[in-house]
Structure formats: C-alpha cells, structure tokens
Amino acid sequence: FVCSVSVQAMSVRRPSPVKRDVPPPPRAGAFKIREEGQSEFVRFYERGDLPIAVEHRGIGNKIQWKVEIEKLDYHHYLPIFFDGLREKKEPYKFLAQEGVSNMLEHGGSKILPCIPQLIIPIKKALNTRDPEIVCTVLSVIQTLVLSGDMIGEALVPYYRQILPVFNLFKNKNVNIGDSIDYGQRKKTNVGDLVQETLELLEIHGRDDAFINIKYMIPTYESCMLV
C-alpha cells in the first residue's frame, strides 16, 4: 500500500525590529546663503585706490568718476568692480553696481578682452546663493552680453563655472523687489530672470551655446526652435 505523509512547514518567527527614533535626512542646504568674504572692491575703495566717489544729490546719489571712463584700464578696474557685485552694504553696493553699469555702457571694444578675468568674480557672487545678489549678477550678465560683439560667444567656454547656480534657481520663485533693476525698477522673479539670461546667452552664444547650456541645465529648452 502507499503511505502518504504530510509535512507541515514550520513557521520561523523573526524577532521584531527594535523601534528607534530615526532623525530626518539632513537638508541639502543648496539654497543656504554663503559668505564669500570681503571683496577686492571694498579693499581697493577703502585704500582710496578707485577713481570714484559718491556724489550726493537731493534725488538719489550718483557715482562721480575722477577720470574719464573711456580712459580707464579695463583689465585692472572692471574685474574689481565685478567683485563688488556681491556687496550688500552701502556705499559699496551702490558704487559697484553703478560702476559696472557705467563701464559696460562706455567700454566698447575694451570689454571683450576682459571676459576671462570676470568669470571668478561672477562665480563668487553667484555662489553666495543670496537671491538679491544672484539677481544683481543675472542683470549684469544680460548687460554684459549686450555690451559688445562676440561677448556672448566668449562666455560659452565658461558655462560650466557659472551655470550651476542658474540650474539651482531656474524654478525657484523668489521675488526680489526692485533693488537691482537699473532702468524701470520693475519687480523681478529670480526664476524668470534666470530664463531670460539663458535665452540671451543662447542667442548671442551662437552655434555652441545651446548644447552647452543643455548639458548644464537639462530642463532648458531652446528659445530658437521654430
């Protein structure tokens, strides 16, 4: 005869895991404002080595140049003024921003050879992660790109240094008020300002601009596709 034997599987009890208070994952701190230290602009200004002064007027102050702007040594002074863009204290903030604006307006062909020297000051200012400073620099980059022929193309090799913070703020909705708009003093959203600046870089950076922007900012879509 056939004898059938049923074997009942034995259930193995596993000890219950010990419950522990697990701390939440640490915040990345990507948007934490960072200090970059005192700028070269402040150091030069305090020593009296910059040809500028504040001209006090009834309706706002104005920068007073002690020499004609066109006669300035741009290789020396333009990077120093750009370094001052990360200052938030007065009168340094006002003088640096107005100084950069004046020099870009009157620089002409003197600006293009200075581009390599401007990258570190731009990068330092962006790396502060301070929305106010970031927006100031974005506005200045727009003015820089439009201030002369081939400047947009000259910036393309430096995208890897300056675009990481663009990527960080591209979708961040922070309204920074009217503190940095030199013209209409309109309110600006940092995310919108990033998008506008990227589009200007693409348009004026010519053939290699888009692929290099896309490499650093995968979500960017070309503004030139028909």
Contacts in CASP RR format, 6 or more apart in sequence:
PFRMAT RR
TARGET T0000
AUTHOR 0000-0000-0000
METHOD contacts of the structure
MODEL  1
FVCSVSVQAMSVRRPSPVKRDVPPPPRAGAFKIREEGQSEFVRFYERGDL
PIAVEHRGIGNKIQWKVEIEKLDYHHYLPIFFDGLREKKEPYKFLAQEGV
SNMLEHGGSKILPCIPQLIIPIKKALNTRDPEIVCTVLSVIQTLVLSGDM
IGEALVPYYRQILPVFNLFKNKNVNIGDSIDYGQRKKTNVGDLVQETLEL
LEIHGRDDAFINIKYMIPTYESCMLV
30 129 0 8 1.000
30 168 0 8 1.000
31 129 0 8 1.000
31 168 0 8 1.000
31 172 0 8 1.000
32 129 0 8 1.000
33 128 0 8 1.000
33 129 0 8 1.000
33 130 0 8 1.000
34 127 0 8 1.000
34 128 0 8 1.000
34 129 0 8 1.000
35 128 0 8 1.000
36 86 0 8 1.000
36 124 0 8 1.000
36 125 0 8 1.000
36 127 0 8 1.000
36 128 0 8 1.000
39 83 0 8 1.000
39 84 0 8 1.000
39 86 0 8 1.000
39 87 0 8 1.000
39 92 0 8 1.000
39 96 0 8 1.000
40 79 0 8 1.000
40 80 0 8 1.000
40 83 0 8 1.000
40 84 0 8 1.000
41 50 0 8 1.000
41 80 0 8 1.000
41 81 0 8 1.000
41 83 0 8 1.000
41 84 0 8 1.000
41 87 0 8 1.000
41 92 0 8 1.000
41 95 0 8 1.000
41 96 0 8 1.000
42 84 0 8 1.000
42 87 0 8 1.000
42 92 0 8 1.000
44 50 0 8 1.000
44 80 0 8 1.000
45 52 0 8 1.000
45 92 0 8 1.000
45 95 0 8 1.000
50 77 0 8 1.000
50 80 0 8 1.000
50 95 0 8 1.000
51 65 0 8 1.000
51 66 0 8 1.000
51 67 0 8 1.000
51 72 0 8 1.000
51 77 0 8 1.000
52 63 0 8 1.000
52 64 0 8 1.000
52 65 0 8 1.000
52 66 0 8 1.000
52 95 0 8 1.000
52 99 0 8 1.000
53 63 0 8 1.000
53 64 0 8 1.000
53 66 0 8 1.000
54 61 0 8 1.000
54 62 0 8 1.000
54 63 0 8 1.000
54 64 0 8 1.000
54 91 0 8 1.000
54 94 0 8 1.000
54 95 0 8 1.000
55 61 0 8 1.000
55 62 0 8 1.000
55 63 0 8 1.000
55 64 0 8 1.000
61 91 0 8 1.000
61 94 0 8 1.000
62 98 0 8 1.000
63 94 0 8 1.000
63 95 0 8 1.000
63 98 0 8 1.000
63 99 0 8 1.000
63 102 0 8 1.000
65 102 0 8 1.000
69 102 0 8 1.000
69 103 0 8 1.000
69 106 0 8 1.000
69 107 0 8 1.000
70 106 0 8 1.000
70 107 0 8 1.000
72 103 0 8 1.000
74 103 0 8 1.000
74 107 0 8 1.000
74 110 0 8 1.000
74 111 0 8 1.000
74 113 0 8 1.000
74 114 0 8 1.000
75 113 0 8 1.000
75 114 0 8 1.000
75 117 0 8 1.000
77 103 0 8 1.000
78 100 0 8 1.000
78 103 0 8 1.000
78 111 0 8 1.000
78 114 0 8 1.000
78 117 0 8 1.000
78 118 0 8 1.000
79 114 0 8 1.000
79 117 0 8 1.000
79 118 0 8 1.000
79 120 0 8 1.000
79 121 0 8 1.000
81 96 0 8 1.000
81 99 0 8 1.000
81 100 0 8 1.000
81 103 0 8 1.000
82 100 0 8 1.000
82 118 0 8 1.000
82 121 0 8 1.000
82 122 0 8 1.000
82 125 0 8 1.000
82 140 0 8 1.000
83 96 0 8 1.000
83 121 0 8 1.000
83 124 0 8 1.000
83 125 0 8 1.000
84 92 0 8 1.000
84 93 0 8 1.000
84 96 0 8 1.000
84 121 0 8 1.000
84 125 0 8 1.000
85 96 0 8 1.000
85 97 0 8 1.000
85 100 0 8 1.000
85 121 0 8 1.000
85 122 0 8 1.000
85 125 0 8 1.000
85 133 0 8 1.000
85 136 0 8 1.000
85 137 0 8 1.000
85 140 0 8 1.000
86 121 0 8 1.000
86 124 0 8 1.000
86 125 0 8 1.000
86 128 0 8 1.000
86 130 0 8 1.000
86 133 0 8 1.000
86 137 0 8 1.000
87 93 0 8 1.000
87 96 0 8 1.000
88 130 0 8 1.000
88 132 0 8 1.000
88 133 0 8 1.000
97 136 0 8 1.000
97 140 0 8 1.000
97 180 0 8 1.000
97 182 0 8 1.000
100 140 0 8 1.000
100 143 0 8 1.000
101 140 0 8 1.000
101 143 0 8 1.000
101 182 0 8 1.000
103 111 0 8 1.000
104 111 0 8 1.000
104 140 0 8 1.000
104 143 0 8 1.000
104 144 0 8 1.000
104 147 0 8 1.000
105 147 0 8 1.000
107 147 0 8 1.000
108 147 0 8 1.000
108 148 0 8 1.000
109 148 0 8 1.000
111 144 0 8 1.000
111 147 0 8 1.000
111 148 0 8 1.000
111 151 0 8 1.000
112 148 0 8 1.000
112 149 0 8 1.000
112 150 0 8 1.000
112 151 0 8 1.000
112 154 0 8 1.000
115 151 0 8 1.000
115 154 0 8 1.000
115 155 0 8 1.000
115 158 0 8 1.000
116 158 0 8 1.000
118 144 0 8 1.000
119 158 0 8 1.000
119 161 0 8 1.000
119 162 0 8 1.000
122 137 0 8 1.000
122 141 0 8 1.000
122 162 0 8 1.000
123 161 0 8 1.000
123 162 0 8 1.000
125 133 0 8 1.000
125 134 0 8 1.000
125 136 0 8 1.000
125 137 0 8 1.000
126 133 0 8 1.000
126 134 0 8 1.000
126 137 0 8 1.000
126 162 0 8 1.000
126 165 0 8 1.000
126 166 0 8 1.000
127 165 0 8 1.000
128 134 0 8 1.000
129 165 0 8 1.000
129 168 0 8 1.000
131 169 0 8 1.000
131 172 0 8 1.000
131 174 0 8 1.000
131 176 0 8 1.000
131 190 0 8 1.000
132 176 0 8 1.000
132 179 0 8 1.000
132 180 0 8 1.000
134 165 0 8 1.000
134 169 0 8 1.000
134 190 0 8 1.000
135 176 0 8 1.000
135 180 0 8 1.000
135 188 0 8 1.000
135 190 0 8 1.000
135 193 0 8 1.000
136 179 0 8 1.000
136 180 0 8 1.000
138 190 0 8 1.000
138 193 0 8 1.000
138 194 0 8 1.000
138 196 0 8 1.000
138 197 0 8 1.000
139 180 0 8 1.000
139 181 0 8 1.000
139 182 0 8 1.000
139 188 0 8 1.000
139 193 0 8 1.000
141 162 0 8 1.000
141 197 0 8 1.000
141 200 0 8 1.000
141 201 0 8 1.000
142 196 0 8 1.000
142 197 0 8 1.000
142 200 0 8 1.000
143 182 0 8 1.000
144 151 0 8 1.000
144 155 0 8 1.000
145 151 0 8 1.000
145 152 0 8 1.000
145 155 0 8 1.000
145 200 0 8 1.000
145 201 0 8 1.000
145 204 0 8 1.000
146 200 0 8 1.000
146 204 0 8 1.000
151 204 0 8 1.000
152 201 0 8 1.000
152 204 0 8 1.000
152 205 0 8 1.000
152 206 0 8 1.000
152 209 0 8 1.000
153 204 0 8 1.000
153 205 0 8 1.000
153 206 0 8 1.000
153 208 0 8 1.000
153 209 0 8 1.000
155 162 0 8 1.000
155 201 0 8 1.000
155 205 0 8 1.000
156 205 0 8 1.000
156 206 0 8 1.000
156 208 0 8 1.000
156 209 0 8 1.000
156 212 0 8 1.000
159 201 0 8 1.000
159 212 0 8 1.000
159 213 0 8 1.000
159 215 0 8 1.000
159 216 0 8 1.000
160 216 0 8 1.000
163 213 0 8 1.000
163 216 0 8 1.000
163 217 0 8 1.000
164 216 0 8 1.000
166 194 0 8 1.000
166 197 0 8 1.000
166 198 0 8 1.000
166 216 0 8 1.000
166 217 0 8 1.000
167 216 0 8 1.000
167 217 0 8 1.000
169 190 0 8 1.000
169 191 0 8 1.000
169 194 0 8 1.000
170 191 0 8 1.000
170 194 0 8 1.000
170 195 0 8 1.000
170 198 0 8 1.000
170 217 0 8 1.000
170 219 0 8 1.000
170 220 0 8 1.000
171 191 0 8 1.000
171 219 0 8 1.000
172 190 0 8 1.000
172 191 0 8 1.000
173 189 0 8 1.000
173 190 0 8 1.000
173 191 0 8 1.000
174 189 0 8 1.000
174 190 0 8 1.000
174 191 0 8 1.000
175 187 0 8 1.000
175 188 0 8 1.000
175 189 0 8 1.000
175 190 0 8 1.000
176 187 0 8 1.000
176 188 0 8 1.000
176 189 0 8 1.000
176 190 0 8 1.000
177 187 0 8 1.000
177 188 0 8 1.000
178 185 0 8 1.000
178 186 0 8 1.000
178 187 0 8 1.000
178 188 0 8 1.000
180 188 0 8 1.000
181 188 0 8 1.000
198 213 0 8 1.000
198 217 0 8 1.000
198 220 0 8 1.000
199 223 0 8 1.000
201 209 0 8 1.000
201 213 0 8 1.000
202 209 0 8 1.000
202 210 0 8 1.000
202 213 0 8 1.000
202 222 0 8 1.000
202 223 0 8 1.000
202 224 0 8 1.000
203 209 0 8 1.000
203 223 0 8 1.000
203 224 0 8 1.000
210 222 0 8 1.000
210 224 0 8 1.000
213 220 0 8 1.000
214 220 0 8 1.000
214 222 0 8 1.000
END
